[in-house]
Amino acid sequence: MTLRIALIGTGAVGRGILEAMSRKDLGIVLTGVADSRSGLIHPDGLAPADLLHRKRETGLVGDLSCTAHDVVFNAPYDVLVEVSPTDAQSGEPATTYMRTALSRGCHVVTSNKGPVALHYHDLKEEADKAGVSFRFEATVAGAIPILHTLLESLGGNEIHALYGVLNGTCNYILTRMAEEGLSYKQALDEARALGYAEADPTYDVKGIDAAIKLVILANTVWNRRITLHNIDITGIDLLTEEAIRLAEEQDATIRLIGEIIPAKNLYRLSPRIIPRHHPLVVHGSLNAIIVRTDLAGDLVFSGKGAGSLETASAVLGDILSIRDRYAGGH
């Protein structure tokens, strides 16, 4: 079965998807694409390599006469792939795009955390009514298939708790402060220079990004209905070199750890002192997660939590899962 997709967003993740599609024959036809200012629709398919070249040369993926709205409402597609930047306050316009696709009887795959954190239950209900899939593996931990594992592979297990390093920017900063004795500002400036941190890093260093991932995990895995207000959040922006040094003297280090213990209604994100050889002490921009279960025991996952191709890997996994599940039609 050849699957038709429309792609909304050509930032790092969108470009990663286009790059992967240009490298591999995945049985996917791209019939629509849009960035924040332009779009293209072609029922017979668009060439990902050509789109990448056009984006590099002009800054636009398509024509100014076509918008993301046009692609979502009018392009012929089986799956809407929504990978535009996250709006954690409203989830718009991505949420409207997703609802439109679901109302058309189309599947939705996204890396966009805002709509999932804010409207997961409503979107899931709309997808179920339409008999289609709503998938969002790429919203948590990048290339690590944690949602698939928790929602499907560990069926039959009771999941007692989850602990994780869920933000690569913060982990990079903490790693550099510990290993090189850098100040917080020096480590942050280095992270910016390498592209790990945004020009305005508030979203990452104050813990908002990681906390949103905890909301998504709690609401999807444990069927809760929590928001950011339910998370006890402490970021790393006030962390001192002295705190890092004191931890190192105890053969320990500091990592920003997210924690969910559903039986206690505990949802917390904070810098924690942990032994240097603990499984959650990963380096650079890696993510790591420990899942505590009743049957499988403790499971540890680690890998790249961000990056263009890494996050695209999770998006493509969802797309191909839909292709295989619905082979022969929706």
C-alpha positions as CSV (number, residue, x, y, z in Angstrom):
1,M,0.0,0.0,0.0
2,T,1.3,3.5,-0.9
3,L,0.4,6.0,1.7
4,R,-0.2,9.7,0.9
5,I,1.0,12.2,3.5
6,A,0.8,15.9,3.9
7,L,3.6,17.6,5.9
8,I,3.0,20.7,7.9
9,G,6.2,22.2,9.1
10,T,9.7,22.2,7.6
11,G,11.9,23.1,10.5
12,A,14.5,20.7,11.8
13,V,12.0,17.8,12.1
14,G,10.2,18.4,8.8
15,R,13.5,18.7,7.0
16,G,14.6,15.4,8.7
17,I,11.5,13.7,7.3
18,L,12.1,15.0,3.8
19,E,15.8,13.9,4.0
20,A,14.8,10.4,5.1
21,M,12.2,10.2,2.4
22,S,14.8,11.3,-0.2
23,R,17.2,8.6,1.0
24,K,14.8,5.6,1.3
25,D,11.9,4.1,-0.6
26,L,9.4,4.1,2.2
27,G,6.2,3.6,0.2
28,I,5.1,7.1,1.1
29,V,3.9,9.8,-1.4
30,L,4.1,13.4,-0.3
31,T,1.0,15.2,-1.8
32,G,1.2,18.4,0.2
33,V,3.7,20.4,2.2
34,A,3.7,23.8,4.0
35,D,5.9,26.0,6.1
36,S,4.8,29.1,8.0
37,R,4.6,31.2,4.8
38,S,4.1,28.9,1.8
39,G,2.8,25.6,0.6
40,L,2.5,23.2,-2.3
41,I,-0.2,20.6,-3.2
42,H,0.4,18.0,-5.9
43,P,-1.8,14.9,-6.0
44,D,0.8,12.8,-7.9
45,G,3.5,13.5,-5.4
46,L,6.3,16.0,-4.6
47,A,10.0,15.2,-4.7
48,P,11.5,15.5,-1.1
49,A,15.0,16.3,-2.5
50,D,13.6,19.1,-4.6
51,L,11.7,20.6,-1.7
52,L,14.8,20.5,0.5
53,H,16.8,22.3,-2.2
54,R,14.1,24.9,-2.6
55,K,13.9,25.5,1.1
56,R,17.7,26.0,1.4
57,E,17.8,28.4,-1.6
58,T,14.7,30.5,-1.0
59,G,13.7,29.9,2.6
60,L,10.3,28.8,1.4
61,V,9.1,25.3,0.7
62,G,6.4,26.3,-1.7
63,D,4.4,29.1,-3.2
64,L,3.2,32.2,-1.3
65,S,-0.3,31.7,-2.8
66,C,-0.7,28.4,-0.9
67,T,-0.9,28.2,2.9
68,A,-0.8,25.5,5.5
69,H,-4.5,26.0,5.9
70,D,-4.9,25.2,2.1
71,V,-2.8,22.0,2.4
72,V,-4.7,20.7,5.5
73,F,-8.2,21.4,4.1
74,N,-7.6,20.6,0.4
75,A,-4.7,18.3,-0.2
76,P,-5.4,14.6,-0.9
77,Y,-3.8,12.7,1.9
78,D,-4.2,9.7,4.1
79,V,-2.0,11.0,7.0
80,L,-1.5,14.5,8.2
81,V,2.0,14.9,9.6
82,E,2.1,18.0,11.8
83,V,5.6,19.0,12.9
84,S,5.3,22.7,13.3
85,P,6.8,24.5,16.4
86,T,5.0,23.9,19.7
87,D,2.6,26.4,21.2
88,A,2.3,25.3,24.8
89,Q,-0.3,27.9,25.7
90,S,-3.0,27.3,23.0
91,G,-1.8,24.4,20.9
92,E,-2.8,26.4,17.8
93,P,-3.0,26.4,14.9
94,A,-1.8,22.8,15.0
95,T,-4.8,21.5,17.0
96,T,-7.2,22.9,14.4
97,Y,-5.2,21.3,11.7
98,M,-5.3,17.9,13.5
99,R,-9.1,18.2,14.1
100,T,-9.7,19.0,10.5
101,A,-7.7,16.0,9.3
102,L,-9.5,13.7,11.7
103,S,-12.9,15.1,10.5
104,R,-11.8,14.2,7.0
105,G,-11.2,10.6,8.1
106,C,-7.4,10.9,7.9
107,H,-4.8,9.7,10.4
108,V,-2.6,12.2,12.3
109,V,1.0,11.9,13.3
110,T,2.7,14.7,15.2
111,S,5.9,15.7,17.0
112,N,4.1,18.8,18.3
113,K,3.8,18.6,22.1
114,G,1.4,21.4,22.6
115,P,-1.8,19.8,21.2
116,V,-1.0,16.5,22.8
117,A,-0.4,18.0,26.2
118,L,-3.5,20.2,26.1
119,H,-6.0,18.2,24.1
120,Y,-4.9,14.5,24.0
121,H,-8.2,13.0,25.3
122,D,-10.4,15.1,22.9
123,L,-8.1,14.3,19.9
124,K,-8.0,10.6,20.8
125,E,-11.8,10.5,21.0
126,E,-12.2,12.2,17.7
127,A,-9.7,9.7,16.1
128,D,-11.5,6.7,17.6
129,K,-14.8,8.0,16.3
130,A,-13.4,8.4,12.8
131,G,-11.7,5.0,12.9
132,V,-8.2,6.4,12.4
133,S,-5.0,6.6,14.3
134,F,-3.6,9.6,16.3
135,R,0.1,9.0,17.0
136,F,2.7,11.1,18.7
137,E,5.8,9.1,19.5
138,A,8.1,12.0,18.6
139,T,6.6,14.2,21.3
140,V,8.6,12.5,24.1
141,A,12.3,11.5,24.1
142,G,13.1,11.9,20.4
143,A,14.3,8.7,18.9
144,I,13.6,6.5,22.0
145,P,10.3,4.6,21.3
146,I,9.1,5.1,24.8
147,L,5.4,5.7,24.1
148,H,5.1,2.7,21.9
149,T,6.8,0.6,24.5
150,L,4.6,1.8,27.4
151,L,1.3,1.8,25.5
152,E,1.8,-1.4,23.5
153,S,4.8,-3.5,24.2
154,L,4.3,-3.6,28.0
155,G,0.7,-4.6,27.8
156,G,-0.2,-6.7,30.8
157,N,2.3,-4.9,33.0
158,E,1.3,-2.4,35.7
159,I,3.7,0.5,35.4
160,H,4.4,1.7,38.9
161,A,6.7,4.7,38.1
162,L,8.8,6.5,35.5
163,Y,12.0,8.5,36.0
164,G,13.8,10.3,33.2
165,V,16.2,12.8,31.7
166,L,13.9,14.3,29.2
167,N,15.6,17.4,27.9
168,G,18.9,17.2,25.9
169,T,19.7,20.9,26.3
170,C,19.7,20.8,30.1
171,N,21.6,17.6,30.1
172,Y,24.3,19.0,27.9
173,I,24.6,22.1,30.1
174,L,24.9,19.9,33.3
175,T,27.4,17.6,31.6
176,R,29.7,20.5,30.6
177,M,29.4,22.1,34.0
178,A,30.5,18.8,35.7
179,E,33.1,17.6,33.3
180,E,34.8,20.9,32.4
181,G,34.0,23.1,35.4
182,L,32.1,25.6,33.2
183,S,29.8,28.1,34.8
184,Y,26.1,27.8,33.9
185,K,26.4,30.8,31.6
186,Q,29.5,29.4,29.8
187,A,27.8,26.0,29.3
188,L,24.6,27.7,28.1
189,D,26.6,29.8,25.6
190,E,28.3,26.7,24.3
191,A,25.0,24.9,24.0
192,R,23.7,27.9,21.9
193,A,26.8,27.9,19.7
194,L,26.3,24.2,19.0
195,G,22.6,24.5,18.3
196,Y,21.5,22.6,21.4
197,A,19.9,25.6,22.9
198,E,17.6,28.3,21.4
199,A,18.5,32.0,21.4
200,D,15.9,32.2,24.2
201,P,16.5,29.0,26.2
202,T,13.8,29.7,28.8
203,Y,11.5,26.9,27.6
204,D,14.3,24.3,28.2
205,V,16.3,25.6,31.2
206,K,13.2,26.4,33.4
207,G,12.0,22.9,32.8
208,I,8.9,23.7,30.8
209,D,9.8,21.4,27.8
210,A,10.5,18.4,30.1
211,A,7.4,19.1,32.2
212,I,5.2,19.0,29.1
213,K,6.6,15.6,28.3
214,L,5.6,14.4,31.8
215,V,2.1,15.7,31.1
216,I,1.9,13.7,27.9
217,L,3.2,10.6,29.6
218,A,0.8,10.9,32.5
219,N,-2.3,11.5,30.3
220,T,-1.6,8.9,27.7
221,V,0.0,6.0,29.7
222,W,-2.0,6.4,32.9
223,N,-5.0,8.1,31.4
224,R,-4.8,11.0,33.7
225,R,-6.1,14.5,33.0
226,I,-3.3,16.7,34.3
227,T,-1.8,20.0,33.0
228,L,1.5,21.8,33.5
229,H,-0.1,23.2,36.7
230,N,0.0,19.7,38.3
231,I,3.7,19.4,37.8
232,D,6.1,20.5,40.5
233,I,8.7,22.2,38.3
234,T,12.2,23.4,39.2
235,G,14.6,24.1,36.3
236,I,18.4,24.4,36.1
237,D,18.7,28.1,35.6
238,L,19.6,28.8,39.2
239,L,22.0,26.0,39.6
240,T,25.5,27.0,40.7
241,E,29.0,25.6,39.9
242,E,29.3,25.1,43.7
243,A,26.4,22.7,43.8
244,I,27.9,20.7,40.9
245,R,31.3,20.6,42.7
246,L,29.8,19.5,46.0
247,A,28.0,16.6,44.2
248,E,31.2,15.6,42.4
249,E,33.0,15.4,45.8
250,Q,30.4,12.7,46.8
251,D,31.1,10.7,43.6
252,A,27.8,12.0,42.4
253,T,26.5,14.5,39.9
254,I,23.3,16.5,39.1
255,R,20.7,15.7,36.4
256,L,17.3,17.3,35.7
257,I,15.0,14.3,36.5
258,G,11.3,14.0,35.7
259,E,9.3,11.7,37.9
260,I,5.9,10.1,37.7
261,I,4.5,7.9,40.5
262,P,0.8,7.6,39.8
263,A,-0.2,5.9,43.0
264,K,1.0,8.9,44.9
265,N,-0.2,11.4,42.3
266,L,3.4,12.6,42.2
267,Y,4.5,14.6,39.1
268,R,7.8,16.3,39.6
269,L,10.7,17.8,37.7
270,S,13.8,19.0,39.5
271,P,17.6,18.8,39.5
272,R,18.6,15.8,41.6
273,I,21.9,14.6,43.0
274,I,22.4,11.0,41.8
275,P,25.4,8.6,41.9
276,R,27.8,9.2,39.0
277,H,27.3,5.6,37.7
278,H,23.5,5.7,37.9
279,P,21.7,4.7,34.6
280,L,20.2,8.2,34.3
281,V,23.6,9.8,34.2
282,V,23.9,10.1,30.4
283,H,26.1,12.6,28.8
284,G,25.8,15.4,26.3
285,S,22.3,15.8,24.8
286,L,21.2,12.2,25.4
287,N,17.9,11.3,27.1
288,A,17.4,8.4,29.5
289,I,14.3,6.8,31.1
290,I,13.8,4.2,33.8
291,V,10.4,2.5,33.8
292,R,9.4,0.4,36.9
293,T,6.9,-2.4,36.2
294,D,5.4,-5.3,38.1
295,L,6.2,-8.1,35.6
296,A,9.2,-6.9,33.6
297,G,11.0,-5.2,36.5
298,D,13.0,-2.1,35.9
299,L,13.7,-1.2,32.3
300,V,16.2,1.4,31.1
301,F,16.1,3.3,27.8
302,S,18.6,5.8,26.5
303,G,19.3,7.5,23.2
304,K,19.1,10.7,21.3
305,G,16.3,12.8,22.6
306,A,16.4,15.5,19.9
307,G,17.8,16.2,16.5
308,S,16.5,16.4,13.0
309,L,16.9,12.8,11.8
310,E,16.4,11.3,15.3
311,T,13.0,12.9,15.8
312,A,12.1,12.2,12.2
313,S,12.8,8.5,12.9
314,A,10.1,8.5,15.5
315,V,7.6,10.3,13.2
316,L,8.4,7.9,10.3
317,G,7.9,4.9,12.7
318,D,4.4,6.1,13.4
319,I,3.6,6.7,9.7
320,L,4.8,3.3,8.7
321,S,3.0,1.6,11.6
322,I,-0.2,3.2,10.2
323,R,0.6,2.1,6.7
324,D,1.1,-1.5,7.9
325,R,-1.9,-1.5,10.1
326,Y,-4.3,-0.1,7.6
327,A,-2.9,-1.8,4.5
328,G,-5.7,-1.9,1.9
329,G,-7.4,1.3,3.1
330,H,-8.1,3.4,6.2
